[in-house]
Amino acid sequence: MSVNRDIMRLYLVTDRSWLHGRTLESQVEEAILGGVTLVQLREKHTTGEELLALAQRVKKVTDRYNVPLIINDYVDIALQIDAAGVHLGQSDDDIRMVREKLGMNKIIGASAHNVEEALAAYAAGADYLGSGAAFGSSTKGDAGKISLETLTKVAKCVPIPVVAIGGIDENNAAALRGRNLAGIAVVSAVLAQPDVRKAAQMMRIQADEISK
């Protein structure tokens, strides 16, 4: 489906290692109130019933604010909770197979680390791309850093929205301006902060500048 670039502006990826006694639902709500436009539930160390229950709780929050919820990898859970779509890594299910399961009205995002992967994902039917790691990653140990030049090439080689991900915070986000990006994906820059809403507000200002 065609994805509005505006919903990609400030893309929150969850990580419960930053809860510090809070619930993920409360963190997601605070982040949305601070300006997050899309949420991806990515909890790599949770599977099965626990992940389904968590997805249901988070979706109640995102639905309340009319913010799309994307499920990382788990297509069946996305279907069960009627999520907005899924995000697939390079080692996850084939985009065309997932499209057959989800139908044309759901969003499929894909990770792309170079132009070749970006073009392949677009040809297979991806609706948007996440590209990085722009500045390395503190939350995903296997995420290889890519150059800003490569990130720019990825963003310019496909007509679908591209968001940068990987170690992005208020100190380095300005380097992403002018690269044809639809937005930025953040994790610790928002969720690891004492005031999640304020952190999201700060990152939203940066994201608005980047997406111009």
GROMACS elastic network, one bead per residue, 0.5 to 0.9 nm:
[ bonds ]
;  ai    aj funct       b0    kb
    1   104     6  0.58040   500
    1   105     6  0.56947   500
    1   106     6  0.65520   500
    1   107     6  0.63001   500
    1   108     6  0.83052   500
    1   125     6  0.87185   500
    1   126     6  0.86663   500
    1   127     6  0.63014   500
    2   105     6  0.88843   500
    2   107     6  0.82558   500
    2   127     6  0.64929   500
    2   128     6  0.89481   500
    2   160     6  0.81025   500
    3     6     6  0.85459   500
    3     7     6  0.77979   500
    3     8     6  0.84505   500
    3   107     6  0.74503   500
    3   127     6  0.63335   500
    3   128     6  0.73069   500
    3   160     6  0.76813   500
    3   161     6  0.74641   500
    4     7     6  0.58995   500
    4     8     6  0.74535   500
    4   161     6  0.80737   500
    5     8     6  0.53848   500
    5     9     6  0.69506   500
    5   160     6  0.83337   500
    5   161     6  0.58503   500
    5   162     6  0.86388   500
    5   182     6  0.56217   500
    5   183     6  0.79649   500
    5   211     6  0.87719   500
    6     9     6  0.53566   500
    6    10     6  0.86996   500
    6    37     6  0.77882   500
    6   182     6  0.72385   500
    6   183     6  0.81135   500
    6   211     6  0.86442   500
    7    10     6  0.75179   500
    7    11     6  0.79804   500
    7    36     6  0.87644   500
    7    37     6  0.51835   500
    7    38     6  0.60225   500
    7    67     6  0.81204   500
    7    68     6  0.79858   500
    7   182     6  0.87520   500
    7   183     6  0.86642   500
    8    11     6  0.58110   500
    8    37     6  0.64441   500
    8    38     6  0.63267   500
    8   128     6  0.87306   500
    8   161     6  0.74780   500
    8   162     6  0.81885   500
    8   163     6  0.69743   500
    8   182     6  0.60235   500
    8   183     6  0.54694   500
    8   184     6  0.74335   500
    8   185     6  0.83156   500
    9    36     6  0.76832   500
    9    37     6  0.62322   500
    9    38     6  0.78758   500
    9   163     6  0.79519   500
    9   181     6  0.89092   500
    9   182     6  0.59300   500
    9   184     6  0.62587   500
    9   185     6  0.82366   500
    9   204     6  0.77119   500
    9   207     6  0.59721   500
    9   208     6  0.68661   500
    9   210     6  0.87119   500
    9   211     6  0.68996   500
   10    35     6  0.71318   500
   10    37     6  0.53334   500
   10    38     6  0.66393   500
   10    39     6  0.87421   500
   10   163     6  0.88114   500
   10   182     6  0.89635   500
   10   183     6  0.58065   500
   10   184     6  0.54730   500
   10   185     6  0.60750   500
   10   186     6  0.74429   500
   10   200     6  0.83915   500
   10   203     6  0.75221   500
   10   204     6  0.60964   500
   10   207     6  0.60621   500
   10   208     6  0.82920   500
   11    36     6  0.61387   500
   11    37     6  0.60432   500
   11    39     6  0.58479   500
   11    40     6  0.74153   500
   11   163     6  0.80493   500
   11   183     6  0.72605   500
   11   184     6  0.59982   500
   11   186     6  0.62543   500
   11   187     6  0.87753   500
   12    28     6  0.82691   500
   12    31     6  0.79159   500
   12    32     6  0.88122   500
   12    36     6  0.64317   500
   12    37     6  0.78117   500
   12    38     6  0.61993   500
   12    40     6  0.61072   500
   12    41     6  0.85460   500
   12   184     6  0.85483   500
   12   185     6  0.56601   500
   12   186     6  0.52190   500
   12   187     6  0.61002   500
   12   190     6  0.80857   500
   12   191     6  0.87648   500
   13    38     6  0.86795   500
   13    39     6  0.59969   500
   13    41     6  0.61936   500
   13    42     6  0.62950   500
   13   185     6  0.67037   500
   13   186     6  0.60981   500
   13   187     6  0.53050   500
   13   188     6  0.89362   500
   14    18     6  0.89772   500
   14    24     6  0.78885   500
   14    28     6  0.80693   500
   14    39     6  0.75065   500
   14    40     6  0.63090   500
   14    41     6  0.53448   500
   14    42     6  0.54546   500
   14    43     6  0.69352   500
   14   186     6  0.86932   500
   14   187     6  0.62851   500
   14   188     6  0.88292   500
   14   191     6  0.77073   500
   15    18     6  0.63280   500
   15    19     6  0.79823   500
   15    24     6  0.83321   500
   15    41     6  0.80359   500
   15    42     6  0.65985   500
   15    43     6  0.61537   500
   15    44     6  0.86777   500
   15   139     6  0.77084   500
   15   187     6  0.68967   500
   15   188     6  0.80292   500
   15   191     6  0.76432   500
   16    19     6  0.53207   500
   16    20     6  0.86801   500
   16    23     6  0.83780   500
   16    24     6  0.65841   500
   16    43     6  0.72319   500
   16   191     6  0.86015   500
   17    20     6  0.77261   500
   17   139     6  0.88711   500
   17   192     6  0.85753   500
   18    21     6  0.87403   500
   18    22     6  0.86314   500
   18    24     6  0.89800   500
   18   188     6  0.73827   500
   18   191     6  0.60064   500
   18   192     6  0.51177   500
   18   193     6  0.83933   500
   19    23     6  0.62922   500
   19    24     6  0.66004   500
   19    27     6  0.77467   500
   19   191     6  0.74324   500
   19   192     6  0.75468   500
   20    23     6  0.85173   500
   20   192     6  0.84243   500
   22    25     6  0.84655   500
   22    26     6  0.68657   500
   22    27     6  0.70730   500
   23    26     6  0.53244   500
   23    27     6  0.63921   500
   23    28     6  0.87106   500
   24    27     6  0.50291   500
   24    28     6  0.60709   500
   24    29     6  0.85380   500
   24    54     6  0.84853   500
   24    57     6  0.89547   500
   24    58     6  0.74596   500
   25    28     6  0.51260   500
   25    29     6  0.61650   500
   25    30     6  0.86578   500
   25    54     6  0.85383   500
   25    57     6  0.67350   500
   25    58     6  0.53300   500
   25    59     6  0.87592   500
   25    60     6  0.86829   500
   25    61     6  0.66987   500
   26    29     6  0.50737   500
   26    30     6  0.61769   500
   26    31     6  0.85447   500
   26    58     6  0.88781   500
   26    61     6  0.84360   500
   27    30     6  0.51687   500
   27    31     6  0.60986   500
   27    32     6  0.86051   500
   27   191     6  0.68707   500
   27   196     6  0.66110   500
   27   197     6  0.82422   500
   28    31     6  0.50505   500
   28    32     6  0.61451   500
   28    33     6  0.85984   500
   28    36     6  0.86623   500
   28    39     6  0.78525   500
   28    58     6  0.74268   500
   28    61     6  0.74239   500
   28    62     6  0.78761   500
   28   191     6  0.84563   500
   28   196     6  0.86199   500
   29    32     6  0.51428   500
   29    33     6  0.61995   500
   29    34     6  0.85844   500
   29    58     6  0.87396   500
   29    61     6  0.62656   500
   29    62     6  0.74945   500
   29    65     6  0.85150   500
   29   197     6  0.84222   500
   30    33     6  0.50550   500
   30    34     6  0.62057   500
   30    35     6  0.88730   500
   30    36     6  0.89798   500
   30   195     6  0.85204   500
   30   196     6  0.59389   500
   30   198     6  0.85547   500
   30   200     6  0.81452   500
   31    35     6  0.64688   500
   31    36     6  0.56711   500
   31   190     6  0.72071   500
   31   191     6  0.79367   500
   31   196     6  0.57876   500
   31   198     6  0.82099   500
   31   199     6  0.78870   500
   31   200     6  0.54514   500
   31   201     6  0.80960   500
   32    35     6  0.51499   500
   32    37     6  0.67281   500
   32    38     6  0.82228   500
   32    39     6  0.85907   500
   32    62     6  0.80313   500
   32    65     6  0.76610   500
   32    67     6  0.79073   500
   32   197     6  0.75486   500
   32   200     6  0.77051   500
   33    36     6  0.71730   500
   33    65     6  0.86229   500
   33   197     6  0.62720   500
   33   200     6  0.81116   500
   33   201     6  0.83219   500
   34   196     6  0.76691   500
   34   198     6  0.62055   500
   34   199     6  0.74159   500
   34   202     6  0.82315   500
   34   203     6  0.88317   500
   34   204     6  0.76221   500
   35   197     6  0.79789   500
   35   200     6  0.59211   500
   35   201     6  0.57258   500
   35   202     6  0.88847   500
   35   203     6  0.82621   500
   35   204     6  0.57578   500
   35   205     6  0.88282   500
   36    39     6  0.74527   500
   36    67     6  0.83020   500
   36   200     6  0.65686   500
   36   201     6  0.82357   500
   36   203     6  0.87657   500
   36   204     6  0.70586   500
   37    67     6  0.60314   500
   37    68     6  0.75763   500
   38    62     6  0.84744   500
   38    67     6  0.56358   500
   38    68     6  0.52650   500
   38    69     6  0.63347   500
   38    70     6  0.77069   500
   39    62     6  0.77224   500
   39    67     6  0.72773   500
   39    68     6  0.63896   500
   39    69     6  0.50031   500
   39    70     6  0.60876   500
   39    71     6  0.85388   500
   40    68     6  0.84691   500
   40    69     6  0.57749   500
   40    71     6  0.56035   500
   40    72     6  0.64969   500
   40    86     6  0.81683   500
   40    87     6  0.78165   500
   41    54     6  0.88917   500
   41    55     6  0.71386   500
   41    58     6  0.82005   500
   41    69     6  0.72469   500
   41    70     6  0.62192   500
   41    71     6  0.50199   500
   41    72     6  0.59161   500
   42    70     6  0.87215   500
   42    71     6  0.66440   500
   42    72     6  0.50868   500
   42    73     6  0.81151   500
   43    46     6  0.56285   500
   43    47     6  0.81282   500
   43    51     6  0.76907   500
   43    72     6  0.78602   500
   44    47     6  0.76288   500
   44    72     6  0.86051   500
   46    49     6  0.88115   500
   46    50     6  0.65686   500
   46    51     6  0.56267   500
   47    50     6  0.61553   500
   47    51     6  0.51642   500
   47    52     6  0.78569   500
   48    51     6  0.55310   500
   48    52     6  0.63225   500
   48    53     6  0.87974   500
   48    77     6  0.87062   500
   49    52     6  0.50273   500
   49    53     6  0.61108   500
   49    54     6  0.85176   500
   50    53     6  0.51992   500
   50    54     6  0.61445   500
   50    55     6  0.85596   500
   51    55     6  0.59846   500
   51    56     6  0.85421   500
   51    77     6  0.81790   500
   52    55     6  0.50550   500
   52    56     6  0.62097   500
   52    57     6  0.87396   500
   52    77     6  0.61602   500
   52    78     6  0.88869   500
   52    80     6  0.82660   500
   52    81     6  0.80299   500
   53    56     6  0.51418   500
   53    57     6  0.63634   500
   53    58     6  0.87301   500
   54    57     6  0.51798   500
   54    58     6  0.61792   500
   54    59     6  0.85160   500
   55    58     6  0.51646   500
   55    59     6  0.59736   500
   55    60     6  0.86811   500
   55    69     6  0.89425   500
   55    71     6  0.80144   500
   55    77     6  0.78658   500
   55    78     6  0.84493   500
   55    81     6  0.73975   500
   55    83     6  0.87859   500
   56    59     6  0.51616   500
   56    60     6  0.64664   500
   56    81     6  0.63499   500
   57    60     6  0.53748   500
   57    61     6  0.69732   500
   58    61     6  0.52688   500
   58    62     6  0.64065   500
   58    63     6  0.86175   500
   58    69     6  0.82746   500
   59    63     6  0.57736   500
   59    64     6  0.82856   500
   59    68     6  0.86004   500
   59    69     6  0.65833   500
   59    81     6  0.77962   500
   59    83     6  0.75040   500
   60    63     6  0.52685   500
   60    64     6  0.62111   500
   61    64     6  0.51517   500
   61    65     6  0.67973   500
   61    66     6  0.86992   500
   61    67     6  0.85507   500
   62    65     6  0.53874   500
   62    66     6  0.59254   500
   62    68     6  0.65207   500
   62    69     6  0.64993   500
   63    67     6  0.61263   500
   63    68     6  0.74561   500
   63    69     6  0.82452   500
   64    67     6  0.78125   500
   65    68     6  0.89744   500
   68    83     6  0.74306   500
   68    84     6  0.54810   500
   68    85     6  0.82155   500
   69    78     6  0.89425   500
   69    83     6  0.56023   500
   69    84     6  0.53769   500
   69    85     6  0.70077   500
   69    86     6  0.84509   500
   70    78     6  0.75418   500
   70    83     6  0.61452   500
   70    84     6  0.56684   500
   70    87     6  0.65453   500
   70   107     6  0.78679   500
   70   108     6  0.85256   500
   70   109     6  0.85872   500
   71    74     6  0.62898   500
   71    75     6  0.73620   500
   71    77     6  0.75664   500
   71    78     6  0.58199   500
   71    83     6  0.70466   500
   71    84     6  0.81774   500
   71    85     6  0.63763   500
   71    87     6  0.61825   500
   71    88     6  0.89579   500
   72    75     6  0.79875   500
   72    78     6  0.86538   500
   72    85     6  0.87767   500
   72    86     6  0.55383   500
   72    88     6  0.63863   500
   72    89     6  0.83620   500
   73    78     6  0.88269   500
   73    86     6  0.62948   500
   73    87     6  0.57869   500
   73    88     6  0.52701   500
   73    89     6  0.73442   500
   73    92     6  0.65046   500
   73    93     6  0.76298   500
   74    77     6  0.55192   500
   74    78     6  0.64196   500
   74    79     6  0.89060   500
   74    86     6  0.72980   500
   74    87     6  0.85553   500
   74    88     6  0.87536   500
   75    78     6  0.50314   500
   75    79     6  0.63040   500
   75    80     6  0.86994   500
   75    85     6  0.81422   500
   75    86     6  0.64407   500
   75    87     6  0.88393   500
   75    93     6  0.88183   500
   75    98     6  0.72228   500
   75   101     6  0.80557   500
   75   102     6  0.78448   500
   76    79     6  0.50857   500
   76    80     6  0.61676   500
   76    81     6  0.88246   500
   76   101     6  0.87237   500
   77    81     6  0.62630   500
   77    82     6  0.82251   500
   77    83     6  0.81797   500
   78    81     6  0.55892   500
   78    82     6  0.57852   500
   78    84     6  0.76208   500
   78    85     6  0.63707   500
   78    86     6  0.66482   500
   78   102     6  0.85867   500
   79    82     6  0.50005   500
   79    83     6  0.65300   500
   79    85     6  0.82576   500
   79   101     6  0.84765   500
   79   102     6  0.70234   500
   80    83     6  0.78667   500
   82    85     6  0.80591   500
   83    86     6  0.77937   500
   83   106     6  0.81040   500
   84   105     6  0.84945   500
   84   106     6  0.56643   500
   84   107     6  0.60244   500
   84   108     6  0.88142   500
   85   102     6  0.78146   500
   85   105     6  0.87128   500
   85   108     6  0.56540   500
   85   109     6  0.78477   500
   86    98     6  0.88444   500
   86   106     6  0.80233   500
   86   107     6  0.63781   500
   86   108     6  0.51840   500
   86   109     6  0.62316   500
   86   110     6  0.85511   500
   87   107     6  0.82258   500
   87   108     6  0.57887   500
   87   110     6  0.55188   500
   87   111     6  0.77119   500
   87   129     6  0.88502   500
   87   130     6  0.87714   500
   88    91     6  0.78419   500
   88    92     6  0.55526   500
   88    93     6  0.68783   500
   88    94     6  0.82944   500
   88    95     6  0.76430   500
   88   108     6  0.74174   500
   88   109     6  0.60909   500
   88   111     6  0.64380   500
   89    92     6  0.51511   500
   89    93     6  0.80560   500
   89   109     6  0.86104   500
   89   110     6  0.57923   500
   89   111     6  0.50282   500
   89   112     6  0.79779   500
   90    93     6  0.82334   500
   90    94     6  0.87384   500
   90   110     6  0.74350   500
   90   111     6  0.62192   500
   90   112     6  0.73962   500
   90   117     6  0.83169   500
   91    94     6  0.86096   500
   92    95     6  0.86356   500
   93    96     6  0.86643   500
   93    97     6  0.72108   500
   93    98     6  0.67716   500
   94    97     6  0.53668   500
   94    98     6  0.62785   500
   94    99     6  0.86927   500
   94   124     6  0.83983   500
   95    98     6  0.50929   500
   95    99     6  0.61111   500
   95   100     6  0.87523   500
   95   108     6  0.75603   500
   95   109     6  0.88360   500
   95   110     6  0.81217   500
   95   121     6  0.73919   500
   95   124     6  0.59774   500
   95   125     6  0.66368   500
   95   126     6  0.68187   500
   96    99     6  0.50404   500
   96   100     6  0.64436   500
   96   101     6  0.89237   500
   96   124     6  0.58495   500
   96   125     6  0.67104   500
   96   126     6  0.86970   500
   97   100     6  0.52067   500
   97   101     6  0.66334   500
   97   102     6  0.88803   500
   98   101     6  0.50957   500
   98   102     6  0.61015   500
   98   103     6  0.82570   500
   98   108     6  0.81422   500
   99   102     6  0.50934   500
   99   103     6  0.54383   500
   99   104     6  0.67668   500
   99   106     6  0.81572   500
   99   107     6  0.89607   500
   99   108     6  0.75896   500
   99   125     6  0.77678   500
   99   126     6  0.88997   500
  100   103     6  0.55757   500
  100   104     6  0.81270   500
  102   105     6  0.76098   500
  102   106     6  0.61553   500
  102   107     6  0.85781   500
  102   108     6  0.88121   500
  103   106     6  0.62920   500
  104   107     6  0.80036   500
  107   126     6  0.78699   500
  107   127     6  0.60543   500
  107   128     6  0.80499   500
  108   125     6  0.78111   500
  108   126     6  0.53211   500
  108   127     6  0.53877   500
  108   128     6  0.69511   500
  108   129     6  0.88546   500
  109   121     6  0.87678   500
  109   126     6  0.55488   500
  109   127     6  0.56661   500
  109   129     6  0.55200   500
  109   130     6  0.71676   500
  110   118     6  0.83774   500
  110   121     6  0.66204   500
  110   122     6  0.87161   500
  110   126     6  0.62218   500
  110   127     6  0.79774   500
  110   128     6  0.65842   500
  110   130     6  0.61455   500
  110   131     6  0.86047   500
  111   117     6  0.80497   500
  111   118     6  0.78444   500
  111   121     6  0.81897   500
  111   128     6  0.87979   500
  111   129     6  0.56225   500
  111   131     6  0.58344   500
  111   132     6  0.80961   500
  112   115     6  0.75316   500
  112   116     6  0.82102   500
  112   117     6  0.51603   500
  112   118     6  0.50945   500
  112   119     6  0.87658   500
  112   121     6  0.76074   500
  112   129     6  0.63725   500
  112   130     6  0.62000   500
  112   131     6  0.50755   500
  112   132     6  0.73834   500
  112   154     6  0.77800   500
  113   116     6  0.83463   500
  113   117     6  0.64864   500
  113   118     6  0.73515   500
  113   130     6  0.84080   500
  113   131     6  0.55566   500
  113   132     6  0.58987   500
  113   133     6  0.78220   500
  113   144     6  0.83260   500
  113   145     6  0.86343   500
  113   146     6  0.68638   500
  113   150     6  0.79869   500
  113   151     6  0.77352   500
  113   154     6  0.78629   500
  114   117     6  0.55264   500
  114   118     6  0.62340   500
  114   119     6  0.87866   500
  114   131     6  0.79327   500
  114   132     6  0.88166   500
  114   146     6  0.81004   500
  114   150     6  0.63196   500
  114   151     6  0.73712   500
  114   153     6  0.78748   500
  114   154     6  0.60996   500
  115   119     6  0.60829   500
  115   120     6  0.85009   500
  115   150     6  0.75189   500
  115   151     6  0.85901   500
  115   153     6  0.65558   500
  115   154     6  0.50386   500
  115   155     6  0.86703   500
  115   157     6  0.68720   500
  115   158     6  0.88406   500
  116   119     6  0.53101   500
  116   120     6  0.61827   500
  116   121     6  0.86219   500
  116   154     6  0.85955   500
  117   120     6  0.50864   500
  117   121     6  0.60572   500
  117   122     6  0.85312   500
  117   154     6  0.87681   500
  118   121     6  0.52251   500
  118   122     6  0.61592   500
  118   123     6  0.85737   500
  118   129     6  0.72157   500
  118   131     6  0.85884   500
  118   154     6  0.62452   500
  118   155     6  0.85879   500
  118   157     6  0.76161   500
  118   158     6  0.71719   500
  119   122     6  0.51292   500
  119   123     6  0.60592   500
  119   124     6  0.85577   500
  119   154     6  0.84009   500
  119   157     6  0.72225   500
  119   158     6  0.66649   500
  120   123     6  0.50978   500
  120   124     6  0.61548   500
  120   125     6  0.87641   500
  120   126     6  0.89574   500
  121   124     6  0.50740   500
  121   125     6  0.64179   500
  121   126     6  0.54822   500
  121   127     6  0.87892   500
  121   128     6  0.88709   500
  121   129     6  0.79986   500
  122   125     6  0.52072   500
  122   127     6  0.72359   500
  122   128     6  0.79337   500
  122   129     6  0.82973   500
  122   158     6  0.69579   500
  122   159     6  0.84915   500
  122   160     6  0.76116   500
  123   126     6  0.74033   500
  126   129     6  0.72155   500
  126   160     6  0.81573   500
  127   160     6  0.61590   500
  127   161     6  0.74382   500
  128   160     6  0.53824   500
  128   162     6  0.57934   500
  128   163     6  0.79081   500
  129   154     6  0.88533   500
  129   155     6  0.84758   500
  129   160     6  0.74474   500
  129   161     6  0.64229   500
  129   163     6  0.63067   500
  129   164     6  0.85445   500
  130   161     6  0.87190   500
  130   162     6  0.58108   500
  130   164     6  0.58456   500
  130   165     6  0.63902   500
  130   184     6  0.86763   500
  130   185     6  0.78909   500
  131   134     6  0.74299   500
  131   146     6  0.85296   500
  131   151     6  0.65856   500
  131   154     6  0.75199   500
  131   155     6  0.82981   500
  131   162     6  0.69349   500
  131   163     6  0.61958   500
  131   164     6  0.50063   500
  131   165     6  0.58719   500
  131   166     6  0.82662   500
  132   135     6  0.75972   500
  132   136     6  0.77388   500
  132   137     6  0.88813   500
  132   143     6  0.76150   500
  132   144     6  0.74641   500
  132   145     6  0.62670   500
  132   146     6  0.58236   500
  132   147     6  0.83835   500
  132   148     6  0.88669   500
  132   151     6  0.69712   500
  132   163     6  0.86914   500
  132   164     6  0.58544   500
  132   165     6  0.50669   500
  132   166     6  0.55999   500
  132   167     6  0.89994   500
  133   137     6  0.62880   500
  133   143     6  0.59484   500
  133   144     6  0.58922   500
  133   146     6  0.57285   500
  133   147     6  0.85101   500
  133   164     6  0.75637   500
  133   165     6  0.55969   500
  133   167     6  0.70229   500
  133   168     6  0.88440   500
  134   137     6  0.81751   500
  134   144     6  0.88384   500
  134   145     6  0.58941   500
  134   146     6  0.57557   500
  134   147     6  0.67368   500
  134   148     6  0.65813   500
  134   151     6  0.73194   500
  134   164     6  0.64608   500
  134   165     6  0.59099   500
  134   166     6  0.50147   500
  134   167     6  0.66796   500
  134   168     6  0.71630   500
  134   176     6  0.88268   500
  135   145     6  0.62408   500
  135   146     6  0.76962   500
  135   147     6  0.83847   500
  135   148     6  0.87155   500
  135   165     6  0.80812   500
  135   166     6  0.54692   500
  135   168     6  0.63749   500
  135   172     6  0.81922   500
  136   140     6  0.87314   500
  136   141     6  0.89059   500
  136   143     6  0.69112   500
  136   144     6  0.67073   500
  136   146     6  0.79949   500
  136   165     6  0.87937   500
  136   166     6  0.53142   500
  136   167     6  0.52852   500
  136   168     6  0.84535   500
  137   140     6  0.56089   500
  137   141     6  0.67680   500
  137   142     6  0.85160   500
  137   143     6  0.64130   500
  137   144     6  0.81655   500
  137   145     6  0.78502   500
  137   165     6  0.83990   500
  137   168     6  0.83576   500
  138   141     6  0.68921   500
  138   166     6  0.78683   500
  138   167     6  0.64558   500
  138   188     6  0.78561   500
  139   143     6  0.88128   500
  139   166     6  0.84087   500
  139   167     6  0.83365   500
  139   187     6  0.76857   500
  139   188     6  0.76616   500
  140   143     6  0.56404   500
  140   166     6  0.84015   500
  141   144     6  0.82751   500
  143   166     6  0.78428   500
  145   166     6  0.78419   500
  146   149     6  0.82516   500
  146   150     6  0.64691   500
  146   151     6  0.69460   500
  147   150     6  0.51975   500
  147   151     6  0.63357   500
  147   152     6  0.87079   500
  148   152     6  0.61456   500
  148   153     6  0.86319   500
  148   175     6  0.83149   500
  148   176     6  0.76617   500
  148   179     6  0.85755   500
  149   152     6  0.51475   500
  149   153     6  0.63391   500
  149   154     6  0.87480   500
  149   179     6  0.87659   500
  150   153     6  0.50204   500
  150   154     6  0.61877   500
  150   155     6  0.86328   500
  151   154     6  0.51359   500
  151   155     6  0.62528   500
  151   156     6  0.87131   500
  151   164     6  0.74707   500
  151   179     6  0.77384   500
  151   181     6  0.88841   500
  152   155     6  0.51159   500
  152   156     6  0.62251   500
  152   157     6  0.86253   500
  152   176     6  0.86619   500
  152   178     6  0.86258   500
  152   179     6  0.50209   500
  152   180     6  0.68598   500
  152   181     6  0.78382   500
  153   156     6  0.51661   500
  153   157     6  0.59838   500
  153   179     6  0.83123   500
  154   157     6  0.53415   500
  154   158     6  0.70742   500
  154   162     6  0.77213   500
  155   158     6  0.64762   500
  155   159     6  0.83089   500
  155   160     6  0.84355   500
  155   161     6  0.75184   500
  155   162     6  0.54430   500
  155   163     6  0.79440   500
  155   164     6  0.88303   500
  155   179     6  0.69272   500
  155   180     6  0.56920   500
  155   181     6  0.59079   500
  155   182     6  0.84755   500
  156   159     6  0.74858   500
  156   162     6  0.86929   500
  156   179     6  0.78170   500
  156   180     6  0.62856   500
  156   181     6  0.83648   500
  158   161     6  0.79231   500
  158   162     6  0.83461   500
  159   162     6  0.88248   500
  161   180     6  0.87937   500
  161   181     6  0.70212   500
  161   182     6  0.54011   500
  161   183     6  0.82483   500
  162   180     6  0.79474   500
  162   181     6  0.54346   500
  162   182     6  0.55114   500
  162   183     6  0.71157   500
  162   184     6  0.85511   500
  163   181     6  0.56920   500
  163   182     6  0.55926   500
  163   185     6  0.63575   500
  164   168     6  0.81677   500
  164   176     6  0.81224   500
  164   181     6  0.70654   500
  164   182     6  0.84205   500
  164   183     6  0.67019   500
  164   185     6  0.59929   500
  164   186     6  0.88269   500
  165   168     6  0.65696   500
  165   184     6  0.60929   500
  165   186     6  0.65850   500
  165   187     6  0.88372   500
  166   185     6  0.75400   500
  166   186     6  0.74132   500
  166   187     6  0.84094   500
  167   172     6  0.86440   500
  167   186     6  0.75781   500
  167   187     6  0.80556   500
  167   188     6  0.79456   500
  167   189     6  0.79167   500
  168   171     6  0.79981   500
  168   172     6  0.63416   500
  168   173     6  0.58790   500
  168   184     6  0.77144   500
  168   185     6  0.75714   500
  168   186     6  0.62635   500
  168   187     6  0.82561   500
  168   188     6  0.85774   500
  168   189     6  0.69066   500
  169   172     6  0.57561   500
  169   173     6  0.57675   500
  169   186     6  0.74894   500
  169   187     6  0.89999   500
  169   188     6  0.81370   500
  169   189     6  0.51420   500
  169   190     6  0.83929   500
  169   203     6  0.71973   500
  169   206     6  0.89747   500
  170   173     6  0.54962   500
  170   174     6  0.76983   500
  170   189     6  0.75083   500
  170   199     6  0.88953   500
  170   202     6  0.71456   500
  170   203     6  0.62319   500
  170   206     6  0.70663   500
  171   174     6  0.74813   500
  172   175     6  0.58639   500
  172   176     6  0.78777   500
  173   176     6  0.55941   500
  173   177     6  0.76388   500
  173   184     6  0.84980   500
  173   203     6  0.83264   500
  173   206     6  0.64472   500
  173   207     6  0.79065   500
  173   210     6  0.78576   500
  174   177     6  0.56523   500
  174   206     6  0.68824   500
  174   207     6  0.89408   500
  174   209     6  0.80503   500
  174   210     6  0.71694   500
  175   178     6  0.84707   500
  175   179     6  0.89803   500
  175   210     6  0.86777   500
  176   179     6  0.61245   500
  176   180     6  0.88847   500
  176   181     6  0.78262   500
  176   184     6  0.87942   500
  176   210     6  0.60797   500
  177   180     6  0.78777   500
  177   181     6  0.78634   500
  177   206     6  0.88655   500
  177   207     6  0.88415   500
  177   209     6  0.67302   500
  177   211     6  0.72742   500
  177   212     6  0.79125   500
  178   181     6  0.76423   500
  178   209     6  0.88708   500
  178   210     6  0.65957   500
  178   211     6  0.78807   500
  178   212     6  0.75169   500
  179   210     6  0.77625   500
  179   211     6  0.84594   500
  180   183     6  0.89673   500
  180   210     6  0.81365   500
  180   211     6  0.70037   500
  180   212     6  0.80470   500
  181   184     6  0.76694   500
  181   210     6  0.67456   500
  181   211     6  0.55947   500
  181   212     6  0.83545   500
  182   207     6  0.85540   500
  182   210     6  0.76354   500
  182   212     6  0.81861   500
  183   207     6  0.56608   500
  183   208     6  0.76166   500
  183   210     6  0.65241   500
  183   211     6  0.54361   500
  184   203     6  0.88051   500
  184   206     6  0.88271   500
  184   207     6  0.61307   500
  184   210     6  0.80034   500
  184   211     6  0.85010   500
  186   189     6  0.59980   500
  186   190     6  0.66979   500
  186   191     6  0.84727   500
  186   203     6  0.83652   500
  187   190     6  0.58574   500
  187   191     6  0.58938   500
  187   192     6  0.76472   500
  188   193     6  0.72109   500
  189   192     6  0.62680   500
  189   193     6  0.67647   500
  189   196     6  0.88611   500
  189   199     6  0.69401   500
  189   200     6  0.80215   500
  189   203     6  0.77919   500
  190   193     6  0.56555   500
  190   194     6  0.88141   500
  190   195     6  0.81896   500
  190   196     6  0.54707   500
  190   197     6  0.77862   500
  190   198     6  0.83600   500
  190   199     6  0.51172   500
  190   200     6  0.55543   500
  190   202     6  0.89887   500
  190   203     6  0.77418   500
  191   194     6  0.81129   500
  191   195     6  0.85147   500
  191   196     6  0.58679   500
  191   199     6  0.81268   500
  191   200     6  0.86226   500
  192   195     6  0.86628   500
  192   196     6  0.75916   500
  193   196     6  0.55944   500
  193   197     6  0.89841   500
  193   198     6  0.86921   500
  193   199     6  0.65870   500
  194   198     6  0.88869   500
  194   199     6  0.83979   500
  195   198     6  0.54751   500
  195   199     6  0.62058   500
  195   200     6  0.86910   500
  196   199     6  0.50741   500
  196   200     6  0.61053   500
  196   201     6  0.85899   500
  197   200     6  0.51060   500
  197   201     6  0.62115   500
  197   202     6  0.87561   500
  198   202     6  0.63121   500
  198   203     6  0.87068   500
  199   202     6  0.51556   500
  199   203     6  0.62687   500
  199   204     6  0.85511   500
  200   203     6  0.50646   500
  200   204     6  0.59299   500
  200   205     6  0.86564   500
  201   204     6  0.50707   500
  201   205     6  0.64785   500
  201   206     6  0.89229   500
  202   205     6  0.53758   500
  202   206     6  0.67226   500
  202   207     6  0.88563   500
  203   206     6  0.50184   500
  203   207     6  0.60478   500
  203   208     6  0.85850   500
  204   208     6  0.60276   500
  204   209     6  0.85898   500
  205   208     6  0.52877   500
  205   209     6  0.65508   500
  205   210     6  0.88551   500
  206   209     6  0.52530   500
  206   210     6  0.62519   500
  206   211     6  0.87915   500
  207   210     6  0.50054   500
  207   211     6  0.61425   500
  207   212     6  0.87826   500
  208   211     6  0.54233   500
  208   212     6  0.66019   500
  209   212     6  0.55723   500
